[in-house]
Amino acid sequence: MALNALDRHLALIGFMGAGKTTIAPEVAARLGRRSVEADRTVEGRIQLKIGEFFARRGETEFRVVEAALLRDLLDSGEPAVLDLGGGVLKTSTTRAALARRAFTVALAVDADTAWRRVEGTDRPLAADEAEFRRLYDERAPVYVEAADAVVSSGDVDGVLLAAAGVHHEPGALDRLGELVPGDGAVALVADEHVLDLYGDRARIALGDRLASSHGLPSGEAAKRLCEVERLWRELTLDRDGTVVALGGGTTTDVAGFAAATYLRGISWVAVPTTLVGQVDAAIGGKTGVDTPDGKNLAGVFHWPARVIIDDTLLTTLPEQERRNGEAERLKTELLAGHPLDARGAAAYKCAICLRDPHDRGVRRWLNLGHTFGHALEAASGFELAHGEAVALGLLAALRLSGRDTAPVESALDPQPIRVDRERAWSALQRDKKRAGGEINLVLLGSDGPIVEPRPPHEVRTALDSLIAD
């Protein structure tokens, strides 16, 4: 079973009327991929409408043509979003080809809704309601069996979350043993506070798979190389093992980095317990640690085998941590250009990271406000809360974009902070987007986010405006 749609086609399957053709273009646009409607492509190849082909030559011959076309689509070209016909899974060769080259999402629809959507159309298998419902009962379990994920009809965000390997379910912590992929041993890594809150539930859920538990300090103190070295010494997993990171963004950063480097890389699963983690930090495979010179300056890309989001874990979240998460959610909302809840923000990040898994293009958009925020965090000795730093950074980014800062001010009310100006400026100049004599910033243009170089004096002025006298 595929874990995500990285470097794979994203195939949408489901019964007639499941809504594949409706959502495929939107999913493809958000992923920066082409959308392929298999039925229309088949018609182009056979030079007939499908209904006419059925009438002349029958369904059996149509399935042969359809299977051959799908194999061609799967084996050629860049990964696309494939909108597949309702009967495409009838052949075993097609199912095998999908398993080899695609991440497959089944769109779930009830029989009544499906019939309402297709009644009176020219679909050859929707002429008779009784036969339609018989086919529905026959095929529904086949879709579930063939799918890597099942999502409700019409749920674009759900498809994007699934494609990135994100499982979103209230109460998912108690199903951890089922949801962690594979059957190897598991090492649970969590900060000590989270272990006190949720450690017992996680251990019970993991059952016999649990090999060891490891505590980390809370906050940025976890993101030190000495903590990674300690994990390397304590872990006893083999290459079939999995590190499960339970906690906020600092925990997933350091546990993911340890997993990426232990035995030259083993699987890991993120279980974020903070809003920052659930909308941002745990998604997309960035892992790393801080150095004395700046935040996240050492790390690797190591995509988690799964991200398990259980939003009931947020009920114990302190107000400061909620504000940290709100800063990241609002950042994503500004990038998207329309309101987003936490799930929508997570789906937005999933789409961006699937488009650009190694941060060489559009993924840089996700750093809106962070060039300034990270500099302020470093200048404070990482005592400044991440959300406060991001909120201040958003003010600077909006000002440089010529945008109104009211959305940030009304939601987060960021206030200038007292840090050493030279130390902040030195940290900012180490930003990973710097090139030559200019500093590349993520800003908001007239058509959405852009990455634009600005001269140092302009950036320095914007940074100074965030620092109290």
Buried (B, 14 or more C-beta within 10 A) or exposed (E): EBBBBBEBBBBBBBBBBBBBBBBBBBBBBBBBBBBBBBBEBBBEEBEBEBBBBBEEBEBEEBBEBBBBBBBEBBEEEEBBBBBBBBBBBBBEEBBEBBBEBBBBBBBBBEBEBBBEBBEEEEBBBBBEEEEBBEBBEEBBEBBEEBBBBBBEBBBBBBBBBBBBBBBBEEEBBBBBBEBBBBEBBBBBBBBBBBBEBBBEBBBEBBEEBBBBBBBBBBBBEBBBEEBBEBBEEEBEBEEEBBBBBBBBBBBBBBBBBBBBBBEEEBBBBBBBBBBBBBBBBBBBBBBBBBBEEBBBBBBBBBBBBBBBBBBEBBEEBEEEBBBBBBBBBBBBBBBBEEEBEBBBBBBBBBBBBBBBBEBEEBBBBBBBBBBBBBBBBBBBEBEBBBBBBBBBBBBBBBBBBEBEBEBBBEBBEBEBBEBEBEBBBBBBBBBBBBEEEBBBBBBBEEEEBBBBBBEBEEBBEBBBEBBEE
